[in-house]
Amino acid sequence: MIEARDLRKEYGGFPAVEGSTFSVESGEVFGIIGPNGAGKTTTLKMLAGLIEPTSGSVSVAGYDAGETEMRRRLGFLPEESPLYEEMTADTYLRFFADLYDVPEDVAARRIEETLSELDLQHRDRQIGDMSKGMKRKVAIARSLINDPDVLIYDEPASGLDPLTTNYIIEFTSQLAAEGKTIVFSAHNLFHVESICDRVAIMNGGEIVARGDLDQLQAEHGETVYHVHATVEVPDSVARNGQYVRTVESMDEVEATREAASEAGGEIVDIRTEESSLEEVFLNVADGHDSRSRSDRGADAESGSEA
Ligand SMILES: Nc1ncnc2c1ncn2[C@@H]1O[C@H](COP(=O)(O)OP(=O)(O)OP(=O)(O)O)[C@@H](O)[C@H]1O
């Protein structure tokens, strides 16, 4: 659905994005994450045809970036959306529906449905009098006014309270379930983890890691094992009547089992803990893929049973 080939953007000789190549399949949710200044917004704007790449190409649904038909198929949500403050949500959305040549009756129905799904209260207020969360909902409704197949959302829930954030993330997830292809950037990695099929991690203008969460975990994360013994074993901490030792390999699990057995006890539980996307991100962004997590000890334990 989206093909980005060797995308590069320079600002006065400074490379904001350096040769990104990736594709996003139809119906996929693709997350772009990275530290401030990594090149996420620049990438998203090139995908949406809003800025011209210095070199490389983008196509959406088979159309080149910037072509009229490509714009019809795409909805873009900028990081900060300038809204017309004196308008109500309804007038504002009708105005954009008109720009996209959406017939009036279709627009009226779409606006009503979208604002209801977004649970926008006080619709008759002027946009300038709305809260930040309400404004974001109006901006999201605007991105959907032409019923696009592809949505490009820059930080859709940034700076919003947890309730509104969850609502917007849920709503985005629902759009994906309805078949929209979504590319979005976010700093909250929990949200990315919860709704993305695949993720690209950018740093310094480059994609430095990519894949689904399992691939990223396997390539850039770690697995630790929290081994629960009935007796004290070396490097263990006492907890709830058991002794928990955190190790990084199955060999060490086995050694712990032997130590427990020699001390007249046994292993009663082994829990695995895999890196979260945040830990993978920190490893990749810091360039320290091999950083040990076991020194966080058993207190960090939160994994599933082995
Ligand atoms: N219009 C511009 N003129 C000059 N430099 C720019 C321009 N837009 C972006 N940059 C630079 O390009 C780099 C990438 O910026 P970009 O906004 O794409 O990063 P980002 O990953 O979206 O950051 P953030 O998470 O802070 O939003 C930064 O160093 C930024 O200063």
The ligand as an ORCA input file, in Angstrom:
! r2SCAN-3c Opt
* xyz 0 1
  N      12.003     22.793      8.207
  C      13.170     22.423      8.721
  N      14.292     23.145      8.528
  C      15.481     22.744      9.045
  N      15.655     21.621      9.776
  C      14.563     20.880     10.003
  C      13.272     21.235      9.497
  N      12.385     20.280      9.893
  C      13.094     19.386     10.618
  N      14.380     19.741     10.682
  C      15.440     18.999     11.382
  O      15.436     17.670     10.908
  C      15.661     16.760     11.986
  C      14.505     15.782     12.070
  O      13.339     16.496     12.480
  P      11.929     15.791     12.688
  O      10.958     16.855     13.061
  O      11.626     14.966     11.481
  O      12.245     14.835     13.909
  P      11.237     13.997     14.825
  O      11.800     12.624     14.923
  O       9.851     14.112     14.301
  O      11.380     14.743     16.219
  P      10.293     14.946     17.412
  O      10.158     13.620     18.095
  O      10.985     15.948     18.301
  O       9.018     15.452     16.813
  C      15.828     17.607     13.244
  O      17.207     17.784     13.463
  C      15.166     18.920     12.872
  O      15.776     19.997     13.561
*
